[in-house]
Amino acid sequence: MKKNLTALFLLIGLYSSAMHIVGGVVSYRFITGTTYEIKLTIYRDCGSSTPFDSPAKLGIFEDNGALVEVIDLYSPVVTPILPPNDNPCLTNTTGACVEQGVYTITYTFPSPSVGYTITHERCCRNNSITNVVTPGDVGAAFTAHIPPSAPYQNTSPVFNSFPPLFICLNSPIIINNSATDADGDQLVYNLCTPLSAGTPDDPAPSPLGPPYNEIQWRSPYNLNNLMGGIPLIIDPQTGVLTGTPNSLGQFVVGVC
């Protein structure tokens, strides 16, 4: 079976202190019957004056778009992710870091013959992002899809590591975005346009069902020119991302 896993990360070439969403992913693990463990992982800038959302809202939708339930998630496990210090071209003089918040629940879906979409929506991104139109007004939607459980029980892939917080200007990059699939299914990787959700006036909305709007790339950036310089290319079989950025800034990169 071929699977698709979507995550959003912010590759930072120049850091400015803020309190905004950096990335995230929804994943799930089959337990038994129609019961799954669901994880919502959110990445944000450190130094926020407010805690992670508690509750954070997770929407469950049938494939026909019907809302099943909105679940409140509480008490995330919060862990700081510090920049690596083994690259000679990087000097982290700002004390910058990212916080990871992980919410975990066990949930029993109503029917094994129905597919479900799991969604979390949150605004907003950092105003200083280079490659997105009005990024401070744009949020993010993180989703996962559970196909009908018959004739198989599905567990989503999980990314093996968080990408680096900093990359070096005019320096070739090699970033491993690979994931592990507990079912041994085939994984295929590509660069994709992240989804948009939430507004500054309603930053933590009750999730809506798909389809979702995509963010708007700021000209001249697009999927073929995400960071300037030699285009980013991801190996569809390994998930390894390569390229040579030549623009200083903060850049959103979506990996599917």
C-alpha positions as CSV (number, residue, x, y, z in Angstrom):
1,M,0.0,0.0,0.0
2,K,1.3,3.5,-0.9
3,K,1.0,6.1,1.9
4,N,1.3,9.8,2.1
5,L,2.4,11.7,5.2
6,T,2.3,15.5,5.4
7,A,4.3,17.8,7.6
8,L,5.2,21.5,7.6
9,F,8.5,22.9,8.8
10,L,10.1,26.3,8.7
11,L,13.7,26.2,7.6
12,I,15.3,29.3,9.2
13,G,18.2,31.1,7.5
14,L,17.8,34.3,9.6
15,Y,16.1,34.1,13.0
16,S,13.9,36.8,14.5
17,S,12.3,36.2,17.9
18,A,8.6,35.5,17.7
19,M,5.8,33.4,19.1
20,H,4.4,31.6,16.1
21,I,3.6,28.2,14.6
22,V,6.7,26.7,13.0
23,G,5.3,23.3,11.9
24,G,3.4,20.3,12.9
25,V,2.0,16.9,12.0
26,V,-0.9,14.6,12.8
27,S,-0.1,10.9,13.1
28,Y,-1.9,7.8,14.3
29,R,-1.3,4.2,15.4
30,F,-3.7,1.3,15.0
31,I,-4.5,-0.5,18.3
32,T,-7.5,-2.8,17.8
33,G,-10.9,-2.8,16.1
34,T,-11.5,0.8,15.3
35,T,-9.4,2.2,18.2
36,Y,-6.4,4.2,17.4
37,E,-3.8,6.3,19.3
38,I,-3.7,9.8,17.7
39,K,-0.8,12.2,18.2
40,L,-0.8,15.9,17.4
41,T,2.7,17.4,17.3
42,I,3.1,21.1,17.1
43,Y,6.3,23.1,16.7
44,R,6.5,26.7,17.6
45,D,9.1,29.4,18.5
46,C,10.5,29.3,22.0
47,G,9.9,32.2,24.4
48,S,6.2,32.4,24.1
49,S,4.4,34.3,26.9
50,T,1.5,31.9,26.7
51,P,1.5,28.1,27.1
52,F,0.6,25.6,24.4
53,D,-3.1,25.4,23.7
54,S,-4.9,23.4,26.4
55,P,-7.3,22.4,25.0
56,A,-6.1,22.1,21.4
57,K,-8.9,21.2,19.1
58,L,-8.9,18.1,16.8
59,G,-11.7,17.6,14.3
60,I,-12.8,14.1,13.1
61,F,-14.6,14.1,9.7
62,E,-16.0,11.3,7.6
63,D,-14.8,11.0,4.0
64,N,-18.1,12.6,2.9
65,G,-17.2,15.7,5.0
66,A,-19.6,15.0,7.8
67,L,-18.3,16.1,11.2
68,V,-18.1,13.2,13.7
69,E,-16.7,15.0,16.7
70,V,-14.4,17.8,17.8
71,I,-12.0,16.6,20.5
72,D,-10.3,18.7,23.1
73,L,-6.7,17.8,23.8
74,Y,-5.0,18.8,27.0
75,S,-1.6,18.8,28.7
76,P,0.9,18.4,25.9
77,V,4.4,17.1,26.6
78,V,6.7,20.0,25.8
79,T,10.3,19.6,24.8
80,P,12.8,22.2,23.5
81,I,14.6,21.5,20.2
82,L,17.9,23.3,20.1
83,P,19.9,24.1,17.0
84,P,22.8,21.8,16.2
85,N,26.3,23.2,17.1
86,D,28.3,21.0,14.8
87,N,28.2,23.2,11.7
88,P,31.1,25.7,11.5
89,C,29.1,28.2,9.5
90,L,26.5,28.6,12.2
91,T,26.7,30.7,15.3
92,N,23.5,30.8,17.4
93,T,23.9,34.1,19.1
94,T,20.2,34.7,19.6
95,G,19.5,31.6,21.8
96,A,16.9,30.7,19.3
97,C,15.1,27.4,19.6
98,V,11.8,25.6,18.8
99,E,9.5,24.0,21.3
100,Q,7.7,20.7,20.4
101,G,4.4,20.0,22.0
102,V,2.9,16.5,21.7
103,Y,-0.7,15.7,22.5
104,T,-1.7,12.0,22.7
105,I,-5.2,10.4,22.9
106,T,-6.8,7.1,22.3
107,Y,-9.9,7.3,20.2
108,T,-12.5,4.8,18.9
109,F,-14.0,5.6,15.5
110,P,-17.6,4.8,14.9
111,S,-17.3,2.5,11.8
112,P,-14.6,0.3,10.2
113,S,-16.2,0.8,6.8
114,V,-15.7,4.6,6.7
115,G,-12.6,6.7,6.0
116,Y,-11.8,9.5,8.4
117,T,-9.8,12.8,8.2
118,I,-8.2,14.1,11.4
119,T,-7.5,17.9,11.4
120,H,-6.0,20.5,13.6
121,E,-6.1,24.2,12.7
122,R,-4.0,27.0,14.2
123,C,-2.9,30.6,13.4
124,C,-0.5,32.2,12.9
125,R,2.9,32.2,11.3
126,N,5.9,34.5,11.8
127,N,5.6,37.9,10.2
128,S,9.2,37.7,9.0
129,I,8.7,34.7,6.7
130,T,10.2,35.5,3.3
131,N,8.3,33.2,0.8
132,V,4.7,33.5,1.9
133,V,2.2,36.4,1.3
134,T,1.1,38.2,4.5
135,P,2.5,35.3,6.7
136,G,1.4,36.9,10.0
137,D,-2.2,36.6,8.9
138,V,-1.9,33.0,7.7
139,G,-2.4,29.9,9.9
140,A,-1.9,26.2,9.2
141,A,-4.0,23.0,8.9
142,F,-2.4,19.7,9.8
143,T,-4.3,16.6,8.7
144,A,-4.1,12.9,8.5
145,H,-6.4,10.3,6.7
146,I,-7.4,6.9,8.1
147,P,-8.8,4.7,5.3
148,P,-11.5,2.1,6.1
149,S,-10.0,-0.5,8.4
150,A,-11.1,-3.5,6.2
151,P,-9.3,-5.3,4.7
152,Y,-6.3,-3.8,6.6
153,Q,-5.6,-1.9,9.8
154,N,-3.5,1.2,9.1
155,T,-0.7,3.0,11.0
156,S,0.6,6.3,9.7
157,P,4.2,6.9,8.9
158,V,6.3,8.9,11.4
159,F,9.1,11.3,10.5
160,N,12.4,10.1,11.9
161,S,13.7,13.5,13.0
162,F,13.0,17.3,13.0
163,P,14.9,19.2,10.2
164,P,17.6,21.7,11.2
165,L,16.5,25.1,12.5
166,F,19.2,26.9,10.6
167,I,20.8,26.3,7.2
168,C,23.8,28.1,5.8
169,L,23.7,30.7,3.0
170,N,25.3,29.5,-0.2
171,S,26.1,26.2,1.4
172,P,24.8,22.9,-0.2
173,I,22.3,21.2,2.1
174,I,21.5,17.5,2.6
175,I,18.5,17.1,4.9
176,N,17.0,13.7,5.6
177,N,13.2,14.0,5.8
178,S,12.7,10.2,5.8
179,A,9.9,8.6,7.8
180,T,9.3,5.1,9.2
181,D,6.2,3.1,8.5
182,A,5.3,0.4,11.1
183,D,3.3,-1.6,8.5
184,G,6.2,-1.8,6.1
185,D,4.2,0.0,3.4
186,Q,5.8,2.1,0.5
187,L,6.5,5.7,1.2
188,V,6.8,8.4,-1.5
189,Y,8.1,11.9,-0.8
190,N,7.5,15.2,-2.5
191,L,7.6,18.9,-1.8
192,C,4.1,20.3,-1.4
193,T,2.3,23.6,-0.7
194,P,1.2,23.7,3.0
195,L,-2.4,24.2,4.0
196,S,-3.8,27.4,5.5
197,A,-6.3,27.7,8.3
198,G,-7.3,30.0,11.1
199,T,-7.1,33.8,11.2
200,P,-5.6,36.4,13.7
201,D,-9.2,37.1,14.8
202,D,-9.9,33.3,15.4
203,P,-6.4,31.8,15.9
204,A,-7.6,28.5,17.4
205,P,-10.8,27.7,15.5
206,S,-13.0,24.7,15.8
207,P,-11.7,22.7,12.8
208,L,-13.5,22.5,9.5
209,G,-13.6,19.6,7.2
210,P,-11.6,19.3,3.9
211,P,-10.9,20.6,1.4
212,Y,-8.5,23.2,2.7
213,N,-7.0,26.3,1.1
214,E,-3.2,26.4,0.4
215,I,-0.9,29.2,1.4
216,Q,0.0,31.7,-1.2
217,W,3.7,31.8,-2.2
218,R,5.2,35.3,-2.4
219,S,6.7,36.1,-5.9
220,P,9.2,35.0,-7.1
221,Y,8.9,31.9,-4.8
222,N,7.0,28.8,-5.6
223,L,7.5,25.0,-5.4
224,N,10.3,25.2,-7.9
225,N,11.9,28.1,-6.1
226,L,11.2,27.8,-2.4
227,M,14.3,29.5,-1.0
228,G,16.2,31.0,-4.0
229,G,19.4,29.6,-5.4
230,I,19.7,26.0,-6.7
231,P,16.1,24.6,-6.4
232,L,15.3,22.3,-3.5
233,I,14.9,18.7,-4.7
234,I,13.6,15.8,-2.6
235,D,14.3,12.2,-3.5
236,P,10.9,10.5,-3.9
237,Q,12.3,7.2,-2.5
238,T,14.5,8.3,0.4
239,G,13.1,11.7,1.4
240,V,16.6,13.3,1.3
241,L,16.3,17.1,0.5
242,T,19.1,18.8,-1.4
243,G,19.8,22.2,-2.8
244,T,21.9,25.4,-2.3
245,P,19.9,28.4,-1.0
246,N,21.4,31.8,-1.8
247,S,18.8,34.1,-0.2
248,L,18.8,35.2,3.5
249,G,15.5,34.8,5.2
250,Q,12.9,32.5,6.8
251,F,11.3,30.1,4.6
252,V,8.3,27.7,4.8
253,V,8.9,24.3,3.2
254,G,6.2,21.6,3.0
255,V,7.3,18.0,2.9
256,C,4.7,15.3,1.9
